[in-house]
Amino acid sequence: MGSRLSLRDGHGQQQHSGMRGLSNYCLSCCVNSLLQTFSATWEIAELLERWDVAGARGDARNVALHLKRVLEAMRGGLPQLAPHRDFLHCLDQNRFRLNVQHDADEVFLSILNFIHQQMDNRVLAGEIQDLYKISVETHLQCLKCNSIQTETSYMLSLPLYVKEDDNSLEGCMNSFFEHQELKGINSCFCAHCGTKNPSRQGVKLLSLPRILCMNLKRFRNSRGSTHKLDCRVPFPETFDFSQSLQDVFSENFAQNECRYTLYAVVVHSGYAMFGHYTAYVRHRENKCWYYADDSHVQQASWEEVQRTYGGRHSRTAYMLMYRRDSEEWRPRPELSG
């Protein structure tokens, strides 16, 4: 790749969107693509701007601190590539080694966890995590005595398993929330019976986040090797949870706004053990789609994004990021560490 950002529209005309490319340094395409999605998640940048880093510890290992710096650089609007090697070396010191291929969803979740652990401002750290927090209620029914155990938990990304035949995003989400029978070695302990018994497990939504991240689980392990499913998974540019998935809400769900708009897609091309990550992101101001492939950034269209639905030997969507359509987001006032 070249050393300067190439940014052109579909007619070859030079554009000035304020987006900056990132060089592929030591197999960094995975992190580069995630950084483009973090840059498009302007809520994180606004929260990090409020963080007084004077007292931040462990400079070389502090992921939150280096993310703050690289996002500031990516917003600089200069034609040169954004400097991000310090961030990559920071991840390397946190055991995400350079020159190694990584899973984008695993790196994404680890970055969010590092932020939560390493920021000295606990209120801001909590707000950043809350941007992505999906709260769920798990019901486990013993099939012997019919007693029900209920637990609440949260996820930062919704893992959606892809089937080898026809899929849709709505179908994948319905499969995640449908009841599962747990039998044999998967039987669960029943506190009422005092033994492990066959059980039925169901998951219900307690609350939805501002930023809804979904991971299309395309990789399968079989007989000691990993292969990738390139089958189609169509996904919409906008969707309404309350209309598409009416049966997945807990009785305690109290949010009124459940409409979401897609703003970032992490794309995987190639094979499970030898692939490449790129990203489509939607610009905050002009609402246009852009395609980021390391140092190369160009304007794109929704039709191009749709080509990542899947198909043999094609670039396939691996992570989807949606933003809730609600009133303009604002950080909580008077934050303190």
Wavefront OBJ file of the C-alpha trace (Angstrom):
o trace
v 0.000 0.000 0.000
v 1.057 3.602 -0.551
v 2.040 5.956 2.233
v -0.734 8.473 1.620
v -4.481 8.206 1.826
v -6.285 7.535 -1.451
v -9.852 8.846 -1.185
v -11.983 9.092 -4.310
v -15.627 8.811 -5.169
v -17.100 6.413 -7.699
v -16.229 8.804 -10.549
v -12.560 9.108 -9.571
v -12.933 12.614 -8.159
v -10.862 13.551 -5.098
v -12.992 13.835 -1.938
v -12.375 15.392 1.483
v -14.384 13.479 4.059
v -12.015 13.845 7.006
v -11.444 10.081 7.042
v -7.879 8.816 7.253
v -6.445 5.487 6.218
v -4.201 3.245 8.338
v -1.094 1.430 7.114
v -0.996 -2.351 7.313
v 1.724 -2.814 9.909
v 2.591 -6.369 10.958
v -0.726 -7.898 9.763
v -2.822 -5.139 11.362
v -5.805 -5.248 8.943
v -8.056 -6.615 11.715
v -7.234 -3.776 14.129
v -7.283 -1.215 11.282
v -10.852 -2.187 10.393
v -11.950 -2.019 14.029
v -10.347 1.403 14.436
v -12.406 2.659 11.493
v -15.577 1.432 13.247
v -14.505 3.022 16.541
v -13.876 6.278 14.682
v -17.403 6.047 13.249
v -18.717 5.473 16.797
v -18.426 9.147 17.654
v -19.982 8.572 21.088
v -16.767 6.867 22.245
v -14.622 9.734 20.990
v -16.788 12.270 22.845
v -16.505 10.300 26.095
v -12.731 9.883 25.724
v -12.389 13.627 25.082
v -13.824 14.232 28.554
v -11.208 11.990 30.149
v -8.412 13.867 31.949
v -5.439 11.588 31.250
v -2.996 13.455 33.510
v -3.209 10.713 36.104
v -3.391 7.758 33.697
v -1.048 4.946 34.684
v 0.855 2.400 32.644
v 1.195 4.589 29.545
v 2.677 1.903 27.260
v 0.037 -0.699 28.197
v -3.011 1.549 28.571
v -5.323 0.642 25.665
v -7.858 3.367 26.508
v -5.170 6.059 26.462
v -3.767 4.966 23.096
v -7.254 4.584 21.624
v -8.027 8.159 22.671
v -4.860 9.353 20.903
v -5.369 7.421 17.674
v -9.034 8.468 17.375
v -7.983 12.099 17.791
v -5.429 11.609 15.013
v -8.005 9.940 12.728
v -10.248 13.005 13.069
v -7.420 15.321 12.019
v -8.649 15.593 8.426
v -5.115 15.418 6.970
v -4.346 13.508 3.758
v -1.578 11.488 5.419
v -2.241 8.130 7.043
v -3.170 8.293 10.716
v -0.358 7.238 13.076
v -1.423 4.119 14.971
v 1.700 2.053 15.653
v 1.728 3.012 19.337
v -1.792 1.590 19.631
v -0.714 -1.631 17.893
v 2.304 -1.997 20.174
v 0.053 -1.318 23.161
v -2.193 -4.221 22.117
v 0.934 -6.335 21.618
v 1.923 -5.645 25.226
v -1.585 -6.737 26.251
v -0.987 -10.122 24.521
v -2.525 -9.386 21.124
v 0.684 -10.081 19.265
v 1.822 -8.363 16.100
v 2.389 -10.519 13.003
v -0.437 -12.843 14.060
v -3.912 -13.076 12.498
v -6.669 -12.391 15.023
v -10.443 -12.766 15.151
v -12.056 -9.318 14.827
v -14.839 -9.967 17.337
v -12.362 -11.263 19.916
v -10.143 -8.194 19.495
v -13.176 -5.875 19.629
v -14.452 -7.347 22.909
v -10.948 -7.323 24.402
v -10.467 -3.631 23.554
v -13.749 -2.797 25.318
v -12.688 -4.862 28.342
v -9.241 -3.226 28.431
v -10.928 0.199 28.384
v -13.149 -0.803 31.288
v -10.228 -2.176 33.294
v -7.556 0.421 32.549
v -9.368 3.782 32.646
v -8.910 5.541 35.983
v -12.202 7.425 35.503
v -14.647 4.683 36.480
v -17.753 6.675 35.527
v -16.542 7.277 31.972
v -15.348 3.676 31.684
v -18.823 2.524 32.674
v -20.485 4.827 30.151
v -18.332 3.500 27.320
v -19.282 -0.062 28.211
v -22.943 0.937 28.548
v -22.909 2.090 24.911
v -22.708 -1.599 23.892
v -24.313 -3.388 26.849
v -27.105 -5.826 25.916
v -28.869 -6.903 29.118
v -30.584 -10.286 29.025
v -32.624 -12.496 31.305
v -31.941 -16.249 31.129
v -34.629 -18.696 32.224
v -33.654 -22.296 32.996
v -36.539 -24.707 33.527
v -35.929 -28.149 35.022
v -37.850 -30.679 32.924
v -38.189 -33.019 35.919
v -39.778 -30.720 38.536
v -40.617 -27.698 36.288
v -38.910 -25.247 38.668
v -37.436 -22.177 36.948
v -34.174 -20.411 37.726
v -33.729 -16.859 36.413
v -30.430 -15.014 35.992
v -29.573 -11.612 34.522
v -26.372 -10.918 32.604
v -25.073 -8.764 29.779
v -23.172 -9.045 26.504
v -21.252 -6.447 24.505
v -21.853 -8.205 21.191
v -24.662 -10.483 20.037
v -23.226 -13.797 18.755
v -25.356 -15.013 15.850
v -24.658 -18.473 14.457
v -24.846 -18.778 10.684
v -26.382 -21.871 9.102
v -24.864 -23.530 6.067
v -27.992 -22.918 3.982
v -30.255 -19.868 3.653
v -30.026 -17.221 6.382
v -31.356 -13.792 7.235
v -30.357 -11.467 10.034
v -33.843 -11.726 11.547
v -33.686 -15.530 11.336
v -30.269 -15.625 13.018
v -31.560 -13.426 15.850
v -34.681 -15.547 16.295
v -32.467 -18.645 16.542
v -30.417 -16.990 19.289
v -33.491 -16.280 21.403
v -35.423 -19.506 20.804
v -35.671 -22.107 23.594
v -33.034 -24.828 23.703
v -33.291 -28.318 25.184
v -30.270 -29.197 27.335
v -29.886 -32.940 27.764
v -27.200 -35.563 28.403
v -23.821 -34.002 29.125
v -25.466 -30.562 28.731
v -27.990 -31.186 31.537
v -28.015 -28.478 34.216
v -28.004 -28.652 37.985
v -31.414 -28.104 39.566
v -31.224 -26.621 43.054
v -34.715 -27.925 43.868
v -33.949 -31.546 42.881
v -30.301 -31.466 43.947
v -29.237 -33.250 40.732
v -28.397 -32.548 37.106
v -31.528 -32.896 34.997
v -32.593 -32.206 31.395
v -33.571 -28.547 31.135
v -35.069 -25.969 28.797
v -33.231 -22.669 28.444
v -34.619 -19.410 27.084
v -33.194 -15.893 26.749
v -35.179 -12.641 26.876
v -34.074 -9.046 26.323
v -34.036 -6.726 29.338
v -32.573 -3.702 27.558
v -30.993 -2.712 24.250
v -27.896 -0.503 23.940
v -27.236 2.668 22.015
v -24.764 0.727 19.821
v -25.882 -2.789 18.896
v -23.012 -4.950 17.681
v -23.676 -8.352 16.092
v -21.111 -11.005 15.230
v -22.040 -13.354 12.379
v -20.347 -16.566 13.538
v -19.041 -17.811 10.207
v -16.122 -19.899 11.474
v -16.540 -23.584 12.372
v -14.111 -25.970 14.045
v -14.180 -29.535 12.763
v -11.681 -32.360 13.246
v -8.965 -30.025 14.435
v -9.305 -27.485 11.623
v -11.267 -24.275 11.112
v -13.269 -23.448 8.024
v -15.380 -20.452 7.031
v -19.010 -20.351 5.896
v -19.431 -17.956 2.967
v -23.212 -18.472 2.726
v -25.513 -15.467 2.313
v -26.821 -13.543 5.320
v -28.857 -10.550 4.066
v -29.129 -7.712 6.576
v -31.171 -4.485 6.425
v -29.889 -0.942 6.574
v -32.566 -0.178 9.175
v -34.733 -2.407 11.347
v -37.106 -2.202 14.286
v -36.682 -4.779 17.042
v -40.236 -4.272 18.271
v -41.617 -5.117 14.818
v -39.240 -7.885 13.743
v -38.733 -9.760 17.031
v -41.823 -9.253 19.163
v -41.382 -12.384 21.299
v -37.844 -11.779 22.566
v -38.605 -9.114 25.183
v -38.742 -9.710 28.920
v -41.776 -8.503 30.861
v -39.382 -6.012 32.481
v -38.283 -4.469 29.164
v -39.211 -0.772 29.353
v -37.557 0.967 26.363
v -39.782 2.680 23.825
v -37.323 3.169 20.962
v -36.115 -0.027 19.269
v -35.321 1.211 15.766
v -31.730 0.894 14.551
v -29.679 2.074 11.570
v -26.553 0.319 10.298
v -23.410 2.452 10.386
v -20.460 0.028 10.216
v -19.662 -3.404 8.772
v -16.447 -5.349 9.383
v -15.783 -7.550 6.341
v -13.716 -10.731 6.102
v -12.381 -12.019 2.797
v -10.408 -15.153 2.123
v -10.230 -18.279 4.234
v -10.381 -18.979 7.962
v -6.623 -19.350 8.379
v -5.567 -16.879 5.703
v -7.828 -13.864 5.298
v -8.065 -10.096 5.242
v -10.291 -7.603 7.092
v -11.747 -4.379 5.698
v -14.629 -2.144 6.783
v -17.544 -0.126 5.481
v -18.442 2.869 7.647
v -21.112 5.527 7.334
v -19.959 9.125 7.723
v -21.628 11.023 10.552
v -22.091 14.283 8.669
v -22.707 13.491 4.994
v -24.316 10.051 5.717
v -22.352 8.509 2.832
v -20.795 5.045 2.988
v -17.011 4.693 2.759
v -14.886 1.601 2.224
v -11.656 1.365 4.240
v -9.012 -1.161 3.193
v -5.985 -0.289 5.334
v -4.419 2.843 3.756
v -6.982 3.004 0.949
v -10.319 4.742 1.627
v -12.953 5.426 -1.003
v -16.586 6.460 -1.150
v -18.987 3.534 -1.523
v -22.705 2.875 -1.828
v -25.307 0.837 0.030
v -25.387 -1.505 -2.976
v -21.682 -2.229 -2.432
v -22.299 -2.921 1.255
v -25.035 -5.371 0.248
v -22.484 -7.370 -1.747
v -21.015 -8.497 1.588
v -24.137 -10.588 2.304
v -22.083 -13.597 1.225
v -21.532 -16.105 -1.520
v -18.664 -18.421 -2.339
v -15.257 -16.692 -2.614
v -16.733 -13.280 -1.843
v -16.112 -10.686 0.832
v -18.526 -11.466 3.662
v -19.870 -9.332 6.490
v -18.522 -10.581 9.822
v -19.537 -7.849 12.291
v -22.501 -5.468 12.032
v -22.844 -2.287 14.082
v -26.190 -0.529 14.384
v -27.004 2.763 16.147
v -30.357 3.279 17.867
v -32.563 5.895 16.210
v -33.372 8.106 19.167
v -32.942 11.673 20.252
v -29.414 13.064 19.901
v -27.129 11.265 22.355
v -25.436 13.263 25.089
v -22.902 12.101 27.704
v -24.034 12.321 31.280
v -23.149 15.703 32.840
v -20.689 16.334 35.656
v -18.632 13.178 35.216
v -15.888 12.573 37.686
v -13.289 9.910 38.280
l 1 2 3 4 5 6 7 8 9 10 11 12 13 14 15 16 17 18 19 20 21 22 23 24 25 26 27 28 29 30 31 32 33 34 35 36 37 38 39 40 41 42 43 44 45 46 47 48 49 50 51 52 53 54 55 56 57 58 59 60 61 62 63 64 65 66 67 68 69 70 71 72 73 74 75 76 77 78 79 80 81 82 83 84 85 86 87 88 89 90 91 92 93 94 95 96 97 98 99 100 101 102 103 104 105 106 107 108 109 110 111 112 113 114 115 116 117 118 119 120 121 122 123 124 125 126 127 128 129 130 131 132 133 134 135 136 137 138 139 140 141 142 143 144 145 146 147 148 149 150 151 152 153 154 155 156 157 158 159 160 161 162 163 164 165 166 167 168 169 170 171 172 173 174 175 176 177 178 179 180 181 182 183 184 185 186 187 188 189 190 191 192 193 194 195 196 197 198 199 200 201 202 203 204 205 206 207 208 209 210 211 212 213 214 215 216 217 218 219 220 221 222 223 224 225 226 227 228 229 230 231 232 233 234 235 236 237 238 239 240 241 242 243 244 245 246 247 248 249 250 251 252 253 254 255 256 257 258 259 260 261 262 263 264 265 266 267 268 269 270 271 272 273 274 275 276 277 278 279 280 281 282 283 284 285 286 287 288 289 290 291 292 293 294 295 296 297 298 299 300 301 302 303 304 305 306 307 308 309 310 311 312 313 314 315 316 317 318 319 320 321 322 323 324 325 326 327 328 329 330 331 332 333 334 335 336 337
